[in-house]
Structure formats: C-alpha cells, structure tokens
Amino acid sequence: MLITELNALQPQAAHSAFMQCCTANAWVVRMVAAMPYNNLVALTAQADISWQNLTEADYLQAFEGHPKIGDVSSLREKYRSTEKIAAGEQSGVNTATEQALSELKQLNDDYQEKFGFIFIVCATGKTATQMLAILVKRYANNRTEEIINAAEEQRKILQLRIEKMMAAAAPITPASNVKES
C-alpha cells in the first residue's frame, strides 16, 4: 500500500488496516486520528507515539491478537526452515531438537499460567533455541517487568507489520499502457 492509498482510506477501512498491525483498539484509534501521514517515517514515528502511555488493558488486548504457540508438531513446522537459514548465517546455531521444542511449548504454557497472558516476543530471525533462551530468562521476571517486556516486543512487532503493510503495494498500470475501448 502506498502512503497516499493509506491516507485515502475512509476511517473504518483505516481502522481495519491498522488492526492488522496491532489489535489494541486504543492504539488503532490514535493512528486513525493522526492521519494523514507524509511518509513512512512519519507513520512509524506516530506508531511509537501512539503506543506510549497505553494502559495495561490495552497491552493485554494487543497480546490477545497473537496466537499462542501450540503443540510440538506446529513448533517443529515453524522452526524447520528458520533453523536452516540461521545455521547458514551463524555456524554456532544449534538445531531445534525435539527436547527444545517440547520445552518451548511447556514453558509457553507455564508462562501464560504465571503471567495471565501469552509470551510475546518479536520472533523474526530467531531460532527455536534462541526463543527458548529468551523465554527462560523472562520467566524469572515478575508480572510488572513482563508487561513492560511484552509491550516493547509488541511495539517491535507492530512496526514490522506496518512496514509489511506499506511494502505490499499493488502493481500500478501506467496510464500510457491503458487502452480505451
């Protein structure tokens, strides 16, 4: 989508577009209210501004927009290709063992039970082993620390989603190639 296309959206359509980036309604309302945007830099800067000073309930609403990591077979599928990619870039990366996947699933369940929300992390480029290490470290925190950590990870995720949304521009047919009947 081009910035001009975003700016041309009606409020409800803009709301729907921003909801694809983050499901915290207060954040979405702030983003729609701040329209129009001059460029991607202004858009991403406003995303950070709109994320500031949200309530815990807003953060929890955003977290609810993420699926919880499920069973071991879904984890195995998720990390099958990323392990190979990461291994090619970093020779010291371990492969995702069945044990690591089982531990990741179990600790995700334990995390949700302890904190009352799912584990949120910007997982782009992370292997299952790296995710497990982050999860183990964060599990030791208290709930207040984890709300802060998860909110920051959610902010990173929504920024990535904005960039993806804006990169998904439909091909435009040049006027010179359009024939009139």
Backbone hydrogen bonds, N-H to C=O, Kabsch-Sander energy under -0.5 kcal/mol:
donor,donor_aa,acceptor,acceptor_aa,energy
6,L,2,L,-2.3
7,N,3,I,-2.6
8,A,4,T,-1.3
9,L,5,E,-0.6
9,L,6,L,-1.4
14,A,10,Q,-2.8
15,H,11,P,-2.5
16,S,12,Q,-2.1
17,A,13,A,-2.3
18,F,14,A,-2.7
19,M,15,H,-2.0
20,Q,16,S,-0.9
20,Q,17,A,-0.7
21,C,18,F,-1.3
22,C,18,F,-1.7
25,N,23,T,-0.9
27,W,24,A,-0.5
28,V,24,A,-2.1
29,V,25,N,-2.9
30,R,26,A,-1.9
31,M,27,W,-2.3
32,V,28,V,-2.5
33,A,29,V,-2.3
34,A,30,R,-1.4
35,M,32,V,-1.3
43,L,39,N,-2.1
44,T,40,L,-2.9
45,A,41,V,-2.1
46,Q,42,A,-2.3
47,A,43,L,-1.9
48,D,44,T,-1.6
49,I,45,A,-2.2
50,S,46,Q,-3.2
51,W,47,A,-1.2
52,Q,48,D,-1.2
52,Q,49,I,-0.5
54,L,51,W,-1.1
59,Y,55,T,-2.2
60,L,56,E,-2.8
61,Q,57,A,-2.0
62,A,58,D,-2.0
63,F,59,Y,-2.5
64,E,60,L,-1.9
65,G,62,A,-1.4
66,H,63,F,-1.9
75,L,71,D,-1.8
76,R,72,V,-2.8
77,E,73,S,-2.0
78,K,74,S,-2.2
79,Y,75,L,-2.3
80,R,76,R,-0.9
81,S,77,E,-0.6
82,T,78,K,-0.5
83,E,79,Y,-1.9
84,K,80,R,-0.9
85,I,81,S,-2.1
86,A,82,T,-2.7
87,A,83,E,-2.3
88,G,84,K,-1.7
89,E,85,I,-1.2
90,Q,86,A,-2.9
93,V,90,Q,-1.7
97,T,95,T,-1.0
101,L,97,T,-2.4
102,S,98,E,-2.5
103,E,99,Q,-2.7
104,L,100,A,-2.5
105,K,101,L,-2.2
106,Q,102,S,-2.5
107,L,103,E,-2.9
108,N,104,L,-1.9
109,D,105,K,-2.0
110,D,106,Q,-2.5
111,Y,107,L,-2.8
112,Q,108,N,-2.2
113,E,109,D,-2.0
114,K,110,D,-2.5
115,F,111,Y,-3.0
116,G,112,Q,-2.2
121,V,119,F,-0.5
123,A,121,V,-1.2
126,K,123,A,-2.6
131,M,127,T,-2.6
132,L,128,A,-2.4
133,A,129,T,-2.1
134,I,130,Q,-2.2
135,L,131,M,-2.6
136,V,132,L,-2.8
137,K,133,A,-2.1
138,R,134,I,-2.7
139,Y,135,L,-2.1
140,A,136,V,-0.7
140,A,137,K,-0.8
141,N,138,R,-1.7
146,E,142,N,-2.1
147,I,143,R,-2.4
148,I,144,T,-1.8
149,N,145,E,-2.7
150,A,146,E,-3.1
151,A,147,I,-2.4
152,E,148,I,-2.0
153,E,149,N,-2.2
154,Q,150,A,-2.6
155,R,151,A,-2.1
156,K,152,E,-1.9
157,I,153,E,-2.1
158,L,154,Q,-2.8
159,Q,155,R,-1.9
160,L,156,K,-2.1
161,R,157,I,-2.4
162,I,158,L,-2.2
163,E,159,Q,-2.3
164,K,160,L,-2.3
165,M,161,R,-2.7
166,M,162,I,-2.7
167,A,163,E,-1.5
168,A,164,K,-1.1
169,A,167,A,-1.9
177,N,174,P,-1.6
178,V,175,A,-1.2
179,K,177,N,-0.5
